[in-house]
Amino acid sequence: MDEGQRWAREGESHFAAGRYAQAVQAFSQAEAWFAEHDRPVQAAEMRANRGVALLQQGEAQAAYEVLRDLPAFFAQHDDTRRAGLAWGNLAAALEALGRRDEAVEAYRTAWRLLEEAGDGDAVAYVAQALSRLQLQAKRPLDALVTYDQGLAASSRRLHQWVRRLLRAPFRLSGR
């Protein structure tokens, strides 16, 4: 394991424990190490992790600044899955900044890319976030449909169970 990977693991450990400031520092160190050793994709991953940790700290503007160019970076590297994840992270930052319309579009882009990449569990996560925004916009039926479609993409048994539960009232009512 190289030094960049050690920093990344330390960041993940801090993040999992809710020590977001320490996670930001460790991910910054990992990012710098990977950049210095000509590993731009890994450096960008650490940058994304740092942005998510900043979001968890409540530093939405700083997170946005860190995350805003990552979707284009991963797209340039022909990494559809990472580009989709980057759009999802950017959408979360936009949502935290109160830029809901931009967040909705970013979540939709994330959904499309993640679906294309075959990452159903990430699609389910994005669908939950998009559904939440639709509920806030007082569009409960849209939110329900979005949530149901997102759960349909997931391979997780719990998601499939919740999806069946959501559909039960429609079956009972004959719809």
C-alpha positions as CSV (number, residue, x, y, z in Angstrom):
1,M,0.0,0.0,0.0
2,D,1.4,3.4,-1.0
3,E,1.2,6.6,1.0
4,G,-1.7,7.9,-1.1
5,Q,-3.7,4.8,-0.3
6,R,-2.8,5.1,3.4
7,W,-4.1,8.7,3.5
8,A,-7.2,7.6,1.6
9,R,-7.9,4.9,4.1
10,E,-7.3,7.3,7.0
11,G,-9.8,9.7,5.4
12,E,-12.4,6.9,5.0
13,S,-11.9,5.9,8.6
14,H,-12.4,9.5,9.8
15,F,-15.4,9.9,7.6
16,A,-17.1,6.7,8.8
17,A,-16.6,7.9,12.4
18,G,-18.1,11.3,11.7
19,R,-14.8,13.2,12.1
20,Y,-15.3,15.2,8.9
21,A,-12.6,17.8,9.5
22,Q,-10.0,15.1,9.9
23,A,-11.4,13.3,6.8
24,V,-11.0,16.5,4.8
25,Q,-7.4,16.8,5.9
26,A,-6.6,13.1,5.1
27,F,-8.3,13.3,1.7
28,S,-6.4,16.5,0.9
29,Q,-3.1,14.7,1.7
30,A,-4.1,11.7,-0.5
31,E,-5.2,14.0,-3.3
32,A,-1.8,15.8,-3.2
33,W,0.1,12.5,-3.1
34,F,-1.8,11.1,-6.1
35,A,-1.4,14.3,-8.0
36,E,2.3,14.4,-7.3
37,H,2.7,10.8,-8.5
38,D,0.9,11.5,-11.8
39,R,-2.3,9.6,-10.8
40,P,-5.0,12.2,-11.7
41,V,-8.0,9.9,-11.5
42,Q,-7.2,8.8,-8.0
43,A,-6.4,12.5,-7.1
44,A,-9.9,13.4,-8.4
45,E,-11.5,10.6,-6.4
46,M,-9.9,12.0,-3.3
47,R,-11.1,15.5,-4.2
48,A,-14.6,14.1,-4.5
49,N,-14.3,12.5,-1.1
50,R,-13.0,15.8,0.3
51,G,-16.0,17.6,-1.2
52,V,-18.5,15.1,0.4
53,A,-16.7,15.5,3.8
54,L,-17.1,19.2,3.4
55,L,-20.8,18.8,2.7
56,Q,-21.1,16.7,5.9
57,Q,-19.4,19.5,7.8
58,G,-22.1,21.9,6.5
59,E,-19.6,23.8,4.3
60,A,-21.7,23.7,1.1
61,Q,-20.0,26.5,-0.7
62,A,-16.5,25.0,-0.1
63,A,-17.9,21.6,-1.2
64,Y,-19.4,23.2,-4.4
65,E,-16.0,24.8,-5.2
66,V,-14.2,21.4,-4.8
67,L,-16.8,19.4,-6.7
68,R,-17.9,21.6,-9.6
69,D,-15.4,20.5,-12.2
70,L,-15.3,16.8,-11.4
71,P,-18.2,15.7,-13.6
72,A,-16.3,17.1,-16.7
73,F,-13.0,15.6,-15.5
74,F,-14.4,12.0,-15.2
75,A,-16.3,12.4,-18.5
76,Q,-13.0,13.4,-20.2
77,H,-11.6,10.2,-18.8
78,D,-14.5,8.2,-20.2
79,D,-15.6,7.0,-16.8
80,T,-19.4,7.1,-16.9
81,R,-19.9,5.7,-13.4
82,R,-17.5,8.2,-11.7
83,A,-19.0,11.0,-13.8
84,G,-22.5,10.0,-12.6
85,L,-21.3,9.9,-9.0
86,A,-19.7,13.3,-9.4
87,W,-22.9,14.7,-10.8
88,G,-24.7,13.3,-7.7
89,N,-22.2,14.9,-5.3
90,L,-22.5,18.2,-7.2
91,A,-26.3,18.0,-7.0
92,A,-26.1,17.5,-3.2
93,A,-23.9,20.6,-2.9
94,L,-26.3,22.6,-5.1
95,E,-29.2,21.4,-3.0
96,A,-27.4,22.4,0.2
97,L,-26.8,25.9,-1.3
98,G,-30.6,26.2,-2.0
99,R,-30.1,26.0,-5.8
100,R,-32.9,23.5,-6.2
101,D,-33.6,23.8,-9.9
102,E,-29.9,23.2,-10.7
103,A,-29.8,20.4,-8.2
104,V,-32.7,18.6,-9.9
105,E,-31.0,18.8,-13.3
106,A,-27.7,17.6,-11.8
107,Y,-29.5,14.6,-10.1
108,R,-31.2,13.8,-13.4
109,T,-27.9,13.8,-15.2
110,A,-26.4,11.6,-12.4
111,W,-29.3,9.2,-12.7
112,R,-28.9,8.9,-16.5
113,L,-25.1,8.3,-16.3
114,L,-25.4,5.8,-13.4
115,E,-28.1,3.9,-15.2
116,E,-25.9,3.8,-18.3
117,A,-23.1,2.5,-16.1
118,G,-25.3,-0.1,-14.6
119,D,-25.0,1.1,-11.0
120,G,-28.5,0.4,-9.8
121,D,-27.8,1.0,-6.1
122,A,-26.4,4.5,-6.9
123,V,-29.4,5.2,-9.1
124,A,-31.6,4.3,-6.1
125,Y,-29.7,6.8,-3.9
126,V,-30.0,9.6,-6.5
127,A,-33.7,8.8,-6.9
128,Q,-34.2,9.2,-3.1
129,A,-32.6,12.6,-3.2
130,L,-34.5,13.7,-6.3
131,S,-37.8,12.4,-4.7
132,R,-37.0,14.5,-1.6
133,L,-36.7,17.6,-3.8
134,Q,-39.9,16.8,-5.5
135,L,-41.7,16.5,-2.1
136,Q,-40.3,19.9,-1.1
137,A,-41.7,21.3,-4.3
138,K,-45.1,19.9,-3.3
139,R,-45.1,17.3,-6.0
140,P,-45.9,14.1,-4.0
141,L,-47.0,12.0,-7.0
142,D,-43.9,12.8,-9.0
143,A,-41.8,12.0,-5.8
144,L,-43.5,8.6,-5.5
145,V,-42.9,7.7,-9.1
146,T,-39.3,8.9,-8.9
147,Y,-38.7,6.9,-5.8
148,D,-40.3,3.8,-7.2
149,Q,-38.3,4.0,-10.4
150,G,-35.1,4.4,-8.4
151,L,-35.8,1.5,-6.2
152,A,-36.5,-0.6,-9.3
153,A,-32.9,-0.1,-10.4
154,S,-31.5,-1.3,-7.1
155,S,-30.3,-4.9,-6.5
156,R,-30.7,-4.6,-2.7
157,R,-33.4,-6.8,-1.2
158,L,-34.6,-4.0,1.1
159,H,-35.1,-1.7,-1.8
160,Q,-37.1,-4.3,-3.6
161,W,-39.2,-4.9,-0.5
162,V,-39.9,-1.2,-0.1
163,R,-40.8,-1.0,-3.7
164,R,-43.4,-3.8,-3.4
165,L,-44.7,-2.1,-0.2
166,L,-45.2,1.2,-2.1
167,R,-47.1,-0.6,-4.9
168,A,-49.4,-2.5,-2.5
169,P,-52.0,0.3,-2.2
170,F,-52.3,0.6,-5.9
171,R,-52.8,-3.2,-6.3
172,L,-55.4,-3.1,-3.5
173,S,-57.3,-0.2,-5.1
174,G,-57.3,-1.9,-8.5
175,R,-54.9,0.6,-10.2
